[in-house]
């Protein structure tokens, strides 16, 4: 199991224990966490699972794909060139145990 903590714009914090191999997007949707829409189901085609990864976890993430980079140009909330990622493209594992992300104010 891997812990992921999701911070809402209003200060609410949810910490989830999820199975390795689960994406941040899928974990949030399964737990009915507000602010993550995931319209495309995890195909990196809609940017409605946009998150801001906290700085201390950025070096542990895999490189961003060209598709993810392109979709991040379409986010409803401003893209942060340093911290923005798609939750569907972050697969949780023991290497990312404890990762924390901020959910943008809007996804659509």
N, CA, C and O of each residue as an XYZ file, in Angstrom:
432
protein
N       0.833     -1.181      0.000
C       0.000      0.000      0.000
C       0.883      1.251      0.000
O       1.969      1.284      0.578
N       0.367      2.262     -0.667
C       1.070      3.532     -0.782
C       0.163      4.652     -0.289
O      -1.035      4.659     -0.573
N       0.730      5.588      0.440
C      -0.039      6.744      0.908
C       0.076      7.874     -0.105
O       1.148      8.142     -0.648
N      -1.065      8.533     -0.347
C      -1.100      9.743     -1.150
C      -1.962     10.751     -0.395
O      -3.042     10.414      0.091
N      -1.483     11.974     -0.302
C      -2.225     13.024      0.387
C      -2.625     14.076     -0.631
O      -1.798     14.583     -1.388
N      -3.922     14.393     -0.631
C      -4.482     15.362     -1.558
C      -4.964     16.579     -0.779
O      -5.793     16.464      0.124
N      -4.437     17.740     -1.137
C      -4.760     18.995     -0.467
C      -5.737     19.785     -1.336
O      -5.459     20.058     -2.504
N      -6.872     20.146     -0.761
C      -7.885     20.930     -1.461
C      -7.590     22.420     -1.337
O      -6.912     22.837     -0.399
N      -8.091     23.230     -2.273
C      -7.900     24.682     -2.183
C      -8.491     25.296     -0.912
O      -8.025     26.339     -0.453
N      -9.520     24.651     -0.339
C     -10.164     25.184      0.870
C      -9.475     24.735      2.164
O      -9.939     25.059      3.257
N      -8.373     23.991      2.041
C      -7.631     23.543      3.217
C      -7.922     22.111      3.639
O      -7.189     21.550      4.453
N      -8.985     21.506      3.098
C      -9.281     20.109      3.416
C      -8.126     19.230      2.936
O      -7.540     19.467      1.879
N      -7.817     18.218      3.731
C      -6.738     17.290      3.393
C      -7.270     15.872      3.513
O      -7.881     15.507      4.518
N      -7.030     15.075      2.472
C      -7.405     13.660      2.479
C      -6.150     12.837      2.258
O      -5.400     13.088      1.315
N      -5.914     11.850      3.126
C      -4.808     10.917      2.948
C      -5.398      9.544      2.686
O      -6.229      9.049      3.448
N      -4.952      8.939      1.593
C      -5.475      7.645      1.172
C      -4.370      6.601      1.184
O      -3.213      6.906      0.896
N      -4.733      5.370      1.518
C      -3.852      4.216      1.359
C      -4.367      3.454      0.153
O      -5.510      2.996      0.146
N      -3.537      3.316     -0.862
C      -3.976      2.661     -2.096
C      -2.964      1.605     -2.526
O      -1.794      1.638     -2.145
N      -3.447      0.685     -3.320
C      -2.589     -0.389     -3.825
C      -1.564      0.173     -4.804
O      -1.866      1.063     -5.598
N      -0.349     -0.362     -4.732
C       0.666      0.007     -5.711
C       0.109     -0.255     -7.109
O      -0.617     -1.224     -7.332
N       0.464      0.628     -8.048
C      -0.010      0.497     -9.420
C      -1.248      1.328     -9.710
O      -1.683      1.422    -10.857
N      -1.818      1.933     -8.667
C      -2.988      2.790     -8.822
C      -2.521      4.207     -9.150
O      -1.546      4.688     -8.572
N      -3.201      4.866    -10.060
C      -2.838      6.251    -10.366
C      -3.429      7.184     -9.319
O      -4.385      6.831     -8.629
N      -2.860      8.363     -9.209
C      -3.401      9.380     -8.308
C      -4.851      9.670     -8.702
O      -5.715      9.790     -7.834
N      -5.118      9.782     -9.991
C      -6.478     10.042    -10.462
C      -7.442      8.949    -10.016
O      -8.502      9.249     -9.467
N      -7.093      7.701    -10.244
C      -7.975      6.572     -9.894
C      -8.180      6.508     -8.385
O      -9.293      6.242     -7.932
N      -7.149      6.743     -7.606
C      -7.278      6.741     -6.150
C      -8.274      7.804     -5.703
O      -9.126      7.542     -4.855
N      -8.168      9.011     -6.277
C      -9.069     10.112     -5.914
C     -10.503      9.805     -6.331
O     -11.432     10.052     -5.562
N     -10.695      9.277     -7.524
C     -12.052      8.966     -7.987
C     -12.682      7.863     -7.147
O     -13.857      7.951     -6.789
N     -11.921      6.837     -6.833
C     -12.438      5.723     -6.029
C     -12.864      6.200     -4.640
O     -13.838      5.699     -4.077
N     -12.140      7.160     -4.097
C     -12.443      7.682     -2.765
C     -13.403      8.884     -2.808
O     -13.669      9.503     -1.778
N     -13.916      9.209     -3.991
C     -14.836     10.344     -4.179
C     -14.259     11.659     -3.663
O     -14.949     12.442     -3.009
N     -12.994     11.884     -3.966
C     -12.332     13.122     -3.580
C     -12.780     14.225     -4.536
O     -12.613     14.090     -5.748
N     -13.344     15.308     -4.016
C     -13.765     16.392     -4.909
C     -12.572     17.064     -5.581
O     -11.475     17.123     -5.025
N     -12.813     17.568     -6.787
C     -11.782     18.319     -7.491
C     -11.023     17.528     -8.529
O     -10.289     18.111     -9.327
N     -11.177     16.217     -8.542
C     -10.569     15.381     -9.579
C     -11.717     14.807    -10.404
O     -12.563     14.080     -9.882
N     -11.741     15.139    -11.702
C     -12.848     14.737    -12.565
C     -12.500     13.482    -13.358
O     -13.268     12.520    -13.359
N     -11.375     13.481    -14.018
C     -10.942     12.307    -14.773
C     -11.880     11.931    -15.910
O     -12.207     10.756    -16.076
N     -12.314     12.908    -16.691
C     -13.280     12.666    -17.770
C     -12.847     11.610    -18.773
O     -13.683     10.843    -19.249
N     -11.576     11.549    -19.102
C     -11.129     10.607    -20.140
C     -10.775      9.237    -19.569
O     -10.394      8.335    -20.315
N     -10.897      9.076    -18.266
C     -10.646      7.775    -17.663
C      -9.180      7.417    -17.518
O      -8.854      6.261    -17.249
N      -8.294      8.378    -17.690
C      -6.877      8.097    -17.483
C      -6.065      7.966    -18.746
O      -4.987      7.372    -18.726
N      -6.555      8.506    -19.844
C      -5.857      8.386    -21.129
C      -5.017      9.603    -21.492
O      -4.515      9.693    -22.613
N      -4.856     10.540    -20.562
C      -4.086     11.771    -20.801
C      -4.662     12.551    -21.981
O      -3.930     13.054    -22.834
N      -5.992     12.639    -22.007
C      -6.655     13.306    -23.123
C      -7.598     14.427    -22.701
O      -8.306     14.975    -23.545
N      -7.627     14.789    -21.396
C      -8.601     15.803    -21.001
C      -8.077     16.800    -19.971
O      -8.645     17.887    -19.865
N      -7.070     16.508    -19.237
C      -6.472     17.393    -18.221
C      -7.406     17.712    -17.063
O      -7.214     18.724    -16.390
N      -8.417     16.871    -16.810
C      -9.320     17.115    -15.679
C      -8.892     16.364    -14.419
O      -9.675     16.214    -13.481
N      -7.659     15.901    -14.407
C      -7.066     15.310    -13.205
C      -5.766     16.030    -12.866
O      -4.871     15.475    -12.229
N      -5.690     17.273    -13.309
C      -4.527     18.129    -13.083
C      -4.260     18.266    -11.589
O      -5.178     18.527    -10.811
N      -3.024     18.093    -11.195
C      -2.602     18.313     -9.811
C      -1.284     19.063     -9.814
O      -0.551     19.074    -10.803
N      -1.001     19.693     -8.670
C       0.298     20.329     -8.440
C       1.044     19.460     -7.438
O       0.646     19.361     -6.277
N       2.116     18.837     -7.883
C       2.906     17.954     -7.025
C       3.776     18.814     -6.108
O       4.423     19.758     -6.562
N       3.788     18.487     -4.840
C       4.618     19.224     -3.881
C       6.096     19.028     -4.239
O       6.511     17.953     -4.671
N       6.866     20.085     -4.051
C       8.257     20.130     -4.507
C       9.102     18.934     -4.076
O       9.903     18.425     -4.859
N       8.928     18.490     -2.845
C       9.815     17.428     -2.336
C       9.617     16.076     -3.026
O      10.405     15.156     -2.805
N       8.578     15.940     -3.860
C       8.314     14.670     -4.544
C       8.618     14.735     -6.039
O       8.568     13.711     -6.721
N       8.927     15.900     -6.549
C       9.116     16.063     -7.989
C      10.232     15.192     -8.557
O      10.088     14.640     -9.648
N      11.333     15.063     -7.838
C      12.466     14.282     -8.341
C      12.173     12.791     -8.404
O      12.897     12.049     -9.068
N      11.125     12.339     -7.727
C      10.795     10.918     -7.707
C       9.856     10.516     -8.843
O       9.615      9.328     -9.056
N       9.325     11.499     -9.572
C       8.375     11.210    -10.641
C       9.079     10.806    -11.921
O      10.199     11.245    -12.181
N       8.429      9.967    -12.728
C       9.000      9.664    -14.039
C       8.928     10.908    -14.931
O       8.166     11.837    -14.663
N       9.721     10.908    -15.974
C       9.684     12.018    -16.916
C       8.285     12.161    -17.506
O       7.554     11.182    -17.653
N       7.936     13.371    -17.833
C       6.645     13.672    -18.428
C       6.661     13.269    -19.909
O       7.618     13.549    -20.632
N       5.595     12.617    -20.337
C       5.488     12.256    -21.753
C       5.098     13.487    -22.571
O       4.630     14.485    -22.023
N       5.289     13.409    -23.849
C       4.901     14.490    -24.748
C       3.395     14.736    -24.693
O       2.950     15.883    -24.718
N       2.608     13.655    -24.617
C       1.144     13.789    -24.533
C       0.725     14.512    -23.259
O      -0.133     15.393    -23.296
N       1.332     14.140    -22.129
C       1.001     14.788    -20.871
C       1.372     16.268    -20.929
O       0.588     17.121    -20.513
N       2.541     16.569    -21.434
C       2.991     17.951    -21.542
C       2.013     18.775    -22.388
O       1.682     19.907    -22.036
N       1.565     18.211    -23.480
C       0.615     18.893    -24.358
C      -0.721     19.134    -23.662
O      -1.302     20.212    -23.787
N      -1.210     18.133    -22.928
C      -2.499     18.278    -22.239
C      -2.419     19.310    -21.116
O      -3.408     19.987    -20.835
N      -1.288     19.437    -20.486
C      -1.150     20.415    -19.403
C      -1.259     21.850    -19.908
O      -1.458     22.769    -19.114
N      -1.133     22.050    -21.202
C      -1.361     23.374    -21.781
C      -2.848     23.700    -21.861
O      -3.219     24.826    -22.193
N      -3.710     22.716    -21.557
C      -5.164     22.880    -21.677
C      -5.866     22.866    -20.321
O      -7.082     22.683    -20.274
N      -5.162     23.049    -19.249
C      -5.775     22.971    -17.921
C      -6.653     24.188    -17.643
O      -6.385     25.287    -18.127
N      -7.709     23.971    -16.852
C      -8.615     25.061    -16.477
C      -7.952     26.007    -15.478
O      -8.135     27.222    -15.560
N      -7.197     25.466    -14.553
C      -6.418     26.280    -13.615
C      -5.027     26.474    -14.205
O      -4.570     25.634    -14.981
N      -4.358     27.540    -13.863
C      -3.059     27.829    -14.465
C      -2.060     26.684    -14.312
O      -1.958     26.053    -13.260
N      -1.344     26.442    -15.375
C      -0.275     25.446    -15.345
C       0.927     26.033    -14.615
O       1.297     27.189    -14.817
N       1.518     25.217    -13.771
C       2.779     25.560    -13.121
C       3.825     24.695    -13.815
O       3.832     23.476    -13.648
N       4.701     25.314    -14.586
C       5.658     24.542    -15.385
C       6.539     23.632    -14.553
O       7.130     22.688    -15.078
N       6.632     23.904    -13.275
C       7.477     23.104    -12.391
C       6.689     21.981    -11.705
O       7.196     20.866    -11.582
N       5.462     22.259    -11.259
C       4.723     21.329    -10.391
C       3.528     20.635    -11.037
O       3.064     19.626    -10.506
N       3.013     21.131    -12.158
C       1.803     20.562    -12.756
C       2.063     19.196    -13.374
O       3.029     18.995    -14.110
N       1.174     18.269    -13.053
C       1.180     16.938    -13.666
C      -0.259     16.475    -13.781
O      -1.143     17.014    -13.116
N      -0.497     15.479    -14.618
C      -1.800     14.839    -14.695
C      -1.811     13.684    -13.704
O      -0.915     12.840    -13.714
N      -2.820     13.652    -12.856
C      -2.927     12.586    -11.860
C      -3.008     11.207    -12.471
O      -2.593     10.229    -11.850
N      -3.540     11.114    -13.684
C      -3.645      9.804    -14.340
C      -2.292      9.270    -14.776
O      -2.158      8.080    -15.061
N      -1.298     10.129    -14.829
C       0.028      9.720    -15.275
C       1.010      9.496    -14.124
O       2.188      9.218    -14.349
N       0.522      9.619    -12.902
C       1.349      9.356    -11.723
C       0.898      8.038    -11.128
O      -0.144      7.966    -10.476
N       1.673      7.007    -11.351
C       1.363      5.677    -10.825
C       2.029      5.517     -9.476
O       3.246      5.653     -9.348
N       1.228      5.230     -8.480
C       1.723      5.134     -7.107
C       2.477      3.826     -6.879
O       2.100      2.767     -7.380
N       3.545      3.937     -6.112
C       4.381      2.779     -5.775
C       5.116      3.111     -4.486
O       5.030      4.231     -3.981
N       5.832      2.141     -3.963
C       6.580      2.393     -2.733
C       7.577      3.537     -2.916
O       7.898      4.232     -1.951
N       8.067      3.741     -4.132
C       8.998      4.842     -4.396
C       8.330      6.201     -4.207
O       9.010      7.192     -3.943
N       6.999      6.255     -4.339
C       6.252      7.505     -4.173
C       5.437      7.524     -2.890
O       4.572      8.383     -2.719
N       5.702      6.583     -1.986
C       4.928      6.509     -0.749
C       4.983      7.839     -0.006
O       6.062      8.365      0.265
N       3.819      8.372      0.318
C       3.730      9.622      1.048
C       3.600     10.850      0.161
O       3.554     11.970      0.671
N       3.539     10.667     -1.161
C       3.452     11.798     -2.074
C       2.272     12.700     -1.711
O       1.212     12.232     -1.293
N       2.486     13.998     -1.882
C       1.448     14.988     -1.597
C       1.245     15.849     -2.829
O       2.200     16.289     -3.469
N      -0.029     16.079     -3.147
C      -0.393     16.912     -4.291
C      -1.455     17.918     -3.863
O      -2.232     17.681     -2.938
N      -1.463     19.036     -4.560
C      -2.475     20.065     -4.363
C      -3.447     19.983     -5.539
O      -3.032     19.895     -6.695
N      -4.730     20.013     -5.234
C      -5.766     19.979     -6.252
C      -6.087     21.422     -6.646
O      -6.325     22.254     -5.770
N      -6.099     21.731     -7.933
C      -6.410     23.098     -8.371
C      -7.843     23.496     -8.014
O      -8.683     22.649     -7.711
N      -8.098     24.787     -8.058
C      -9.421     25.311     -7.727
C     -10.495     24.842     -8.707
O     -11.653     24.684     -8.322
N     -10.129     24.621     -9.955
C     -11.097     24.146    -10.947
C     -10.427     23.230    -11.957
O      -9.239     23.366    -12.247
N     -11.204     22.297    -12.488
C     -10.702     21.371    -13.503
C     -11.392     21.596    -14.850
O     -10.847     21.259    -15.901
N     -12.584     22.162    -14.805
C     -13.338     22.354    -16.061
C     -13.903     23.758    -16.141
O     -14.564     24.102    -17.121
